[in-house]
């Protein structure tokens, strides 16, 4: 069973796996010491929720594994990440939806990271299924700078690429718990913004979440910005940005979607048991969500209308939300975002031009 991570908490351990279709299956938690010698006995558990196995904690375990038979040979182990101390290093982090496909996405990715840095995000958990070498160079740059960590999934192509989304979603709950106070779930083409541009998403979250102690999630309304151009294959300085930077180039905007429609969330990882793509599926007891009013925050979703024939299948429904208008990414932020993206891409690709 292919594994992603193992996490030690005060009262339990959790192991995440890439294995699909194992929900409810009986498995065994296996523990190994610093020398990878097994600490017996194995502990019976089940896969619940999908891609997750909860296990008893063993403080001496430095590595863990999951097997379907109690005494079968252990073929893969993952190091145990210590999350026993509830003292988050970061206030706000971002779980990056798993990258897949070999199309270059370096401009989109740089804008994504730099936008959220302007919004106060301090750390990025980057999940990668497939990525082209050109974009991977940028990913590695962010990791080297200490702003991000990257988690690579295995190469085997055993399911549609989009179905890897939930693998990263489930792992990131555990990876961020006790490591970041709050965590954003947003796709690479989504830019969450507070309406009041004099503040940041981090400041807004830190204000709203503690107001009611039972709030475990805040969720934002989507507003599509229609992207109808192609992405560049190489970086050519300002020419590339002026022709392809989404927040600069695309303005045709749909009316805000209904509450919950392809919405995205910021969560407190301590209060969420199971996260889905657009909502929290299960909270820990006593917690609930908060719907952010559109006059307080919005998602500018720069949707590629050609991808998957989105303009045929979904645009007619989106047009029913209300009239299309021309809107801009906040001008007070655009100049700084542009400069930050340019500086980053200049630095990473300066020898490739």
N, C-alpha and C positions, 0 to 999 in steps of 0.2 A: 504494500500500500504506500504510494508516494506521499511524502510528508512535506509540509511547508514550515511549521514552527512548533515550538513547545514553550509553555509559559508557566512559571511557578508563582502562585498567588498564596496569600496567607492560609487559606483553608482548602485549596484544591490546586490541581494542575490542569492545563488544557493543551491539547495537541490538535493542530489543524492539518488537514490532508487535502490533496488534490483529487482524491478518488471520488468519482461521480456515481450516483445511484446506490450509495451504501446506507442511506437513511434507515435507522433502526436496526442495523446489523450488529450482531454480537461481535465484539473484538476484545483484545487484551492489551492493557497498558504495560509496557516493558520499560524497565529502569536500568540505567548503567552508570557506573561511577566514573571518576575522572579518567581512569585507564580503560574505559569502555568494557569493564567487567560487569556482568549482569548482577543486579541486586534483586534477589527473588523474595517472595513469589510474584509472578505476574498478577495483575488485577483485572478482573472482568469488567467490561463497560459496554456501552453501545454508541454508535454514531448518532449523535443528537446535539444540536440540530445538524443539518447537512454540512459536511466538511469539517465537523468538530467532534472531538472525543474528550469528555471530562474524565479526569483520573484523580485518584487519591494523590496527595502530595508526598514526596519523599525528599527531605532536605539534602540527602547525600547524592541525589541523582544529578549528574552533570549532562547526561544525554538521555533521550527517550526514544521509544519506537512504538509502533502499533502493529500488531499482527492479528490474523484471523484465527489462528490456532495457538493455544496456550504455550506450547513448547517448541513451536517451529523456529527455524533458524532466523535470526535477525539480519536482514539484508540492508536496511537503511536506518540511520539514526539522525536526530537533529539535536543541536545543543539546546539546553534549557536556558531560557531568558528569565532572569530574576525580576519579578514584578511584585515582590512581597511588600515593599515599602511604598505606601501611598503618599508620595511626595513628587508630583509631576515636575519633570524638567522643563516642560513647555506649557504655555497657556493655551495655545491654539495650533493644531497641526492639521494636515490634510492627507486623507487616504486617496491616492491616485488610482483611478480605475485601471485595471490591467491593460497595458498596451498590447495590441495585436495587429497583425498585418505588417507588410514590409514597405508600405508607402511612406516616404519622408514626411515627418511631422514636426520638424525642428522649430519652425516659426510658431506654430500653434502651441507647442510645448513650452517654449521660452516665454511667450506671452502669458500663458496659464500660470506658470510659476511666479513670474514677476508681478502679475496682477495680485496674486494672493500674498506675496511678500509685502506689497503696499498696503494690504488689508490687515497686516499684523500677524500673518502665519509665520511660525518660527521653524517648522520642521515638516518634511514631506516623506511619506511612506510610498515609494514608487514600486508598483507591481508591473512586471514585464512578462508577457507570454512570447511575443515576437516583436522585434524592433529592427529597423534598418540600421546599418553601421553608422550612417551619417548622424542620425538622431541620437544613437547610443553614445556618441562622443559627447554630446551635450548632457545626457543623463549622468555619465561618469564625472563630468565636470562638477555638477551639483553635489554629487556624493563626495567627491574629493574636498569640496569646500566645507563639508560638514553640515550642510543644510538639508541633506536628504540621505535616506538609506534605500537600497534597491533590493527587491526580492524577485528572483528569477524563477519562473515556473519551468517544468521540464519541456523538452522539445517535442515530445510525442503529440501528434495531431489526432486525438481520439474523439473529438466533439467539435461542434461549431465554435468558432473563436469567441463569440459573445457570451457563451455559457461559462467562460472562465471568470466572468465578472463576479459571481457570487463567491468564488474561492477567495479572491482578494478581500471582498467585503467582510467575510466571516473572520479571516485571519487578522484583519486590521483592528477589529474590536479588541482582541486580546493583545495585539502588539502595542496599541496605544493606551490601553488601560493602565493607570498609575504612571504612565510615561508622559501623557499629555492630558491636561484638564478637560479640554474640549477638542472634538475632532470633526472636521468637515468631510462630507462625502459629496464629491462633485466630479463630473466628467471633464475631459480636457477642453471641451468647447463651451463650458459654462463659466460665467463670471458673476459670482454672487456679490451684491453691493448693498450697503445700507443706503437708503434714500438721502439721508443727510450726509453729504460727501465731506463734511468737516470732521466726521468721525470715521472710525474704521470698523470692519467686521469683527475684529477682535474685541474692540471696546464695546460694541453693541452686544455681542454675545456675553461678555463679562458682566454687563448690566442686566440683561434680560434673564439669563439662566438662574441666578441666585434669588431673583425677586420672589419666586415661589419655589420652595425647597423640593416640590414634587415634580418639577419639570425636568424631563430627561432628554428632550429633543426639541429643537426649533426647526420649523420647516418653511421654506420659501416658495413663493409663486414663480412660475416660469413665464418669461416673455421671450418669444423667439425673435431672433434677428436673422434674416435669411441670407445665407452664404451661398453664392452661386458661382464662385470661381474655383480654380484649381490651386493646389498647394505647390510651392516651389520645390525643386529637387536639389538646388544648391544655394548657398548664401552669396549674394552679390552686393552686400552693403545696403545703403539706403534705397536703392532701386528695388530690392526684394521687399523691404518693409513697406514702402509706399504703394506697392502693387498687391501685397498679400497679407499685411498685418490685419487680422480680423477686426479689432476694435477701431481701427482707422479707416478701413475700406468699406465695411458693410453697415448700412443704415436702415434699410427697409425692415420695419419692425411690426410684428403682430400685436394685437391687443393681448393683455395679460390672460393667461390660461385660468381655468377654474382651479380652486383649491385642490391640491393633490395630483393634478395632471402633470406627469413627469417631474414632480417636485424633487428637490434635494434638501438635505438636512445637515444640521450641526448637532452632534450628540455629546452627552456626557457618558463616556465609555463605562463608567461604574454603574450606570443606571439602565443600560441597554443589554439585554440578553441575546437577542437575535435581530440583526439588521437586514433589511431587504434593499432593493435598488432605490425605491422612491419613498420608503417609509420604514418606521420601526415595526417589526413584526411582533416582538415580545419584549416588554419591559420587565425589569426586576420588579417585584411587588411594591405597589405604592406610587409608581411613577407614571407619567403621561406626557403627551406632546403639546406643543404650542404652535399655532399657525401664525406666522408673521404677516401682519397686514401689509398690503402692497404699498401703502404710503410710508412704511418703515423700511422695507427691503424688497429686493427683486433679484431674479436670476436673468441676466442677459445671456441667452443661449444662442450662440452663433452656429446655427444648424446648417450643415451642408445639405442642401435640398436635393442634390443629385445622388448622394450616397444611399444605396438601397431603394432608389426611386421614391425617396421620401416625399417629393413634390406630388407624386401621383397618389400615394396611399394615405398621407397624413395632412398635407397642406390644405386640401378642401375642408377638412374638419377644423383646422386651426383658424381658417378664415371666418368661421362661424363665431369665433370669440368676439369679433368686432372688426372695425376697419384697420387696414394696414396704414402705418404712418412712417415718417422719417424721423429717427431719433439718433442721438449720439451717445457714445461712451462719455462719461462726465468730463467736460473740457478741463476742469481743475485737476484731473488726474492723468489726462491723456499725454501731456507733454512729458511728465515724469516717467510714465509707463514706456513711452516710445524710447526715451533716452536709456532707460534701464535695459530694455530688450536689445537695443543696438549695442550697448556696451558689452552685454553678455555674449552676443553672437560674434561681435568683432573679436573678442578675446578667444573664443573657442575655435573659430574658423579662420583666423587671420592668415594662417599659412596655406589655406585651401583656396584663397581667392586668386 
